[in-house]
Amino acid sequence: MSSSVLTATVDHWINGGPVTATPDTPTTDVYCPATGEVTKRVPAGSRTDAEAALASAAAAFPTWSATPAHIRARVMFAFRDKMLADIDRLAAIICDEHGKVIDDAKGELQRGIEVIEFSCGIADLLKGEVTESIGTGVDGMSMRKPLGVVVGIVPFNFPAMVPLWMAPIALACGNTFVLKPSEKVPTLAMEMAAMLSESGLPDGAFNVVHGGGEVVDTLITDPRVEAVSFVGSTPVAEHVHRTATEAGKRVQALGGAKNHLVVLPDADIDNVVSALMGSAYGSAGERCMAISVVVPVGDQVAQAIRDRLTERIAELRVGPGTEPGIEMGPLVTDAHRDRVIGYIDTGVAEGAELVVDGRHGKSSTGFFLGASLFDHVTPDMRIYREEIFGPVLSMVRADTFAEALDLVNSHEFGNGAALFTSDGRAAQTFVSEVRAGMVGVNVPIPVPMAFHSFGGWKRSLFGDHHIHGHEGVRFYTRYKTATVRWPQAGSALAEYVMPTAK
């Protein structure tokens, strides 16, 4: 079991070990959201720190990429075992820095560990093809080769799961990795770095550098970097995609979301309300796959959902995630809580009906906020158009299924969408026609398993590849073909035309 790396100041991890920032390095406070107290500090890394991490990764690449794939997989097997053995302590760290409840933190870790397990089969996933005799005495073959140094820039809301959607596949494919975690939740990155090192990963193959814009801009433009994976808000995703592609990088940049849940009249309302409670208010709404818009078809359906949601929200247990029975913890920072409150204020000013006012749940200690429910929201309102990233659910009423589907398809985001119904034909139409990258039928949060891939459409994803799964293998490798002939000595003839099979 890995020993804890928790310290008063979180270090960088470069070339196989922790690197302490100089005493004059500026730092950012890391809070415990449940108490509002500063628990540690993280250095605001510089260009020099980022370049040191990249140099370490570049130096490690030749040896690691030449390591046979099944040997690289053994490192992933060992890493997976360490994560599972330490899951309780790791979940406690997530709870302390992010604020989500313990069971939710364990669920996040489990979904990340599943990607490690997927990467353990990398030897099979990297197999190419061979075709004998594409010409007389000529064979053709294909293979996938690692890119080189790759970078992951990840958000605060999943300090374990999102890095684990990137790094295990990138490393198993033979790349070396530099991770830039969120300064709000820096510790899990260091824990994973230590575990990878203990699992046999060579020094320099996985590095962690903390910091803000200077570090990010260095990582996405440095000529040693071949590819960039990013998850965060749409404005930043767009910046990362534009800047990194202009610098010649391969980029997958996952942005914001406004996930809709459409409810048809034949749906089981109790199931719908339970799904909405978990998907809208779980993790305080700080999920890119959270349901933030419910679209009931028909006023009768809308009123039933509204009435039962109001009852259930009143019973929602809000408090520190370490306490038994708690269903929703605090938001990650006081500033983010104020931002969410600002959106609630805006919704009221725009004329939406605030059925349940979560502002009454604001606490003086810790960054707590109650759950909010709006009704009679219209598509022109900011609370509908923009990602709030908090425990705020908006109800937009539709008269028909076609109108509801058009509402989803017309939104600028296309991360995920769900339909609740017992009508198979309606479900088939929805899955086929909805313009979203991840679709749920009677499933409110349709996050795909590790052997599929995660990603949205429209302005929820910038780039050509979704994350993890087979798409991840394709993203972190280059395709190569070889045409091979072993002629007898002196038999080769000069050819002045385009070669063809003979």
Secondary structure by P-SEA (a helix, b strand, c coil): ccccccccbbbbbcccccccccccbbbbbbbcccccccccccccccaaaaaaaaaaaaaaccccccccaaaaaaaaaaaaaaaaaaaaaaaaaaaacccccaaaaaaaaaaaaaaaaaacccccccbbbbbccccccbbbbcccccccbbbbbbccccccaaaaaccaaaaaacccbbbbcccccccaaaaaaaaaaaaccccccbbbbbbcaaaaaaaaccccccbbbbbccaaaaaaaaaaaaaaccbbbbbbbbbbbbbbcccccaaaaaaaaaaaaccccccccccccbbbbccaaaaaaaaaaaaaaaaaccccccccccccccccccaaaaaaaaaaaaaaaaaccccccccccccccccccccbbbbcccccccccccccccccbbbbbbbccaaaaaaaaaacccccbbbbbcccaaaaaaaaacccccbbbcccccccccccccccccccccccccccccaaaaaaabbbbbbbbbbcccccbbbbccccccc
